[in-house]
Amino acid sequence: MPKPRKAKRLAPAPRTPEVTIPKLTPKRFYGEGIPGVEEEKLKGKLIVVEGADGSGRSTQIAQLVQWLEGSGHATVQVGLKRSSLVSEELDKAQQGNILSRTTLSLFYATDFADQVENIMLPALKAGFMVLADRYIYTLMARDLVRGMDEAWLKNLYGIALVPDAVFYLNISPEQLVQRNFAKNKALDYWESGMDLGLSRDMFDSFLKYQALMARQFTRLQATYGFDIVEADRSPEEVNADLRRKIESVVAGR
């Protein structure tokens, strides 16, 4: 008689990754905020990634979006000069390199306020993870370097929500200049602080300006308590570090 065949064991079905439900945390504004907003209804999370051009900020955010959405979280991205209200006008105005420090500051504040009201708040109310590619800290640091009054700036950005987490990608000016040359083959007029008259040489001006910016970020970090992440490592190492920190934020730890 033929031997009975052994029944094949079915491979276990792949486990569906568990989605961590973001723990609700109370939201608040830095100042007066926007009238009519009920902070307790803002269920999402606001995660900010700060850092100079060349720090790897945009690369990290793109990877974080892919990771978060793959983990079941809906995301929305915001950043500088992304408002449909003034972003094009701001771009055009900057091309002439003639904006006064107050005009430049108010342009960026308008861009930010429009995104708060029309993107960030609706997304947070719907429970989205909002990732900000820079926030008021960059705007304040730029203005402080240009001699603007700090109390005036704090009042101007009183409409800003306090983020659930802020990560500043720290990297030396010398490494920044190398990364910018490798990526863009040139340095940006405003990111080099050429309007400040630090040096006639753009390379030298860039180094001096970024050193001044780093100094202001150190001051702001003492006030606002954001997390400094060393960005002179591989993108994979930096991203793993950010994921670990964001997991804690989402879980409310």
C-alpha positions, 0 to 999 in steps of 0.5 A, spaced: 500 500 500 502 506 498 504 510 504 499 516 506 502 523 504 503 528 510 499 534 510 503 540 508 504 545 513 501 552 511 506 558 512 503 563 517 500 569 514 505 575 515 503 579 521 500 586 519 504 591 523 501 594 529 499 602 528 501 606 534 495 610 535 498 617 537 496 619 544 493 625 545 497 631 548 494 638 549 496 643 544 497 651 546 500 657 542 506 661 544 502 667 544 495 669 543 494 664 537 488 664 532 481 666 535 476 661 535 481 655 535 479 650 540 486 647 542 483 640 545 480 638 538 487 638 535 488 631 535 494 630 530 502 631 532 506 637 529 513 635 528 518 640 526 525 639 523 530 645 523 537 646 520 540 650 515 540 648 507 545 642 506 544 639 513 540 634 510 533 636 513 529 635 506 532 628 505 530 626 512 523 629 512 522 625 505 524 618 509 520 620 515 514 621 511 515 614 507 516 611 514 510 614 517 505 613 512 507 606 511 506 605 519 499 607 517 499 615 519 496 620 514 501 626 513 501 633 511 508 637 510 509 644 511 515 649 510 518 656 508 515 659 502 509 654 501 503 658 502 499 659 496 498 666 498 505 669 498 510 664 496 510 666 489 511 674 490 516 672 496 520 668 491 520 674 486 521 679 491 528 676 493 530 675 486 532 682 486 536 682 493 533 689 495 528 687 501 529 691 507 529 686 513 522 688 516 519 687 509 523 680 509 520 678 516 513 680 514 513 676 508 515 670 511 510 671 517 505 672 512 507 666 509 507 662 515 500 665 518 497 662 512 499 655 512 498 655 520 490 657 518 489 653 512 494 647 512 496 646 519 490 647 524 485 643 519 490 637 518 491 637 526 484 637 527 483 631 522 488 627 526 494 628 521 502 628 523 504 634 520 511 635 518 514 642 518 520 643 514 523 649 518 518 653 523 518 659 526 525 658 529 529 659 523 525 665 521 527 668 528 534 666 528 534 670 521 531 676 523 535 676 530 542 676 526 539 682 522 538 686 528 530 685 529 527 686 536 526 679 540 520 681 543 517 684 537 519 677 534 516 673 539 509 677 539 509 676 531 509 669 532 505 668 537 500 665 532 505 659 532 503 652 535 508 649 540 510 643 536 510 636 539 517 635 538 523 640 534 529 637 532 535 641 530 540 638 525 546 640 527 552 641 522 558 645 522 558 651 517 564 648 513 561 642 512 554 646 510 558 649 504 561 643 502 554 640 501 551 646 498 557 646 493 556 639 491 548 639 491 547 646 487 554 648 485 553 655 488 551 659 494 545 662 495 545 670 496 540 670 502 543 663 505 550 667 505 548 673 509 550 677 503 545 683 505 549 684 511 555 686 508 559 681 512 564 680 506 564 681 499 566 674 498 560 669 498 564 663 500 567 667 506 560 671 508 557 664 508 561 661 513 560 667 517 553 668 516 552 660 518 556 661 524 552 667 527 545 663 525 548 657 529 549 662 535 542 664 535 539 657 534 543 655 541 540 661 544 533 659 542 534 652 544 535 654 551 529 658 551 524 653 547 528 646 548 528 643 542 532 637 541 539 637 537 541 632 533 548 631 530 547 631 522 554 629 521 553 622 520 550 618 515 543 619 513 541 612 515 544 613 522 540 620 523 534 617 520 534 612 525 535 617 531 529 621 529 525 615 528 526 613 535 525 619 538 518 620 534 516 613 536 516 616 543 513 622 541 507 618 538 506 614 544 506 620 549 512 618 552 
